Amino acid sequence: MICQKKSFRFFHYGIRYIIFPLVSIFYINLLRSQVQQAAVSNSVVIKTVSTKVFEDILKKQKDPQIIDTRLPEEFAFNHLINAVNINETDKDYVEKIQKLDKTNPVFTYAIGNGRSAQLAKELAVKNFTSVFVLDGGIGGWIGQGKPIYSSVKSSFTRKDLEDVINTNEWVLVDLHTRYCPGCRKLQPTVDSLSSENPALKVTKIDVYDNPETGGSYHAPALPTLVLIHKGKIIWQKTGASIKKNEVENEMRKEQLK
């Protein structure tokens, strides 16, 4: 009987002093989050826009705030003209953010959408008025032949690419960059296509090293594969989840024509 009373008291104590406070904290934090999100949504404009829209809005700005969120070594290879590098690993990251003008639009990009979208959310919480995220990142920007600053000279020119296409019946162009996680994920598929299809000439183009050639096919993002038969593009697709049989099926369909 005494044991039962102690158990009941312990149970009552746990509910009153442990569970109730935890539940209260949970709902308070949830309420704060909802209030904060509501405040942000009412005062801040965050838009993920296409390369064309990004460029059009950018051209209308007198002194645009362009933020490249990639690693410093990536930024050193290439970046949008007039962009500055602000990466979350920077020691002076907070100071760099504080120097930005909250009342003017901020244009941000990465290799894809990950880091730039994260920065946009952070700026929204800090009540920046408008943030534009480049959909497809700089990979898509280069892929569509837009102007950039580049510290490297193309080692594989458009003339080189034309020579490959003119001397091979089947060509698969792999537009990628070594810094792109999705590109690295796709590489085993590309390598398998190369080894299992002797008639297929696989040409890998790192758009960081070859920005001019990388802009030959108006790729919206990276990675992008382009299948060419007898000098004609018959198939093109963007994304890390491309399957080997997609390319092989397109080859079979073309052969049946």
TATA-V878517 format. One line per field, one symbol per residue. ss: DSSP state (@ for helix, = for strand, . for the rest). psi: psi as a letter, one per 40 degrees, with the letter a starting at -180 (. if undefined). A space follows every 10 residues. Layout:
BEGIN
ss=???
psi=???
END
This chain:
BEGIN
ss=.@@@@@@@@@ @@@@@@@@@@ @@@@@@@@@@ @@@@@@@@@@ @@@.=====. @@@@@@@@@. ....====.. .@@@@@@==. ...==..... ..@@@@@@.. .....====. ...@@@@@@@ @@@@@....= ====..@@@@ @@@.....== .......@@@ @@@@@@...= ======.... @@@@@@@@@@ @@@@@@...= ======.... @@@@@@@... ...======. .=======.. ...@@@@@@@ @@@@@..
psi=dddddddddd ddddddeddd dddddddddd dddddddddd ddehhhhhii ddddddddde hdgihhhhei iddddddiii heiihhieeh dfddddddei hdeiihhiia dbecdddddd dddddefidh hhhhheaddd dddefihihh eihhehiddd dddddeehdh hhhhhaieeh dddddedddd dddddegdeh hhhhhheddg ddddedefhd iiihhhhhhf ehheihihie ehideddddd ddddde.
END
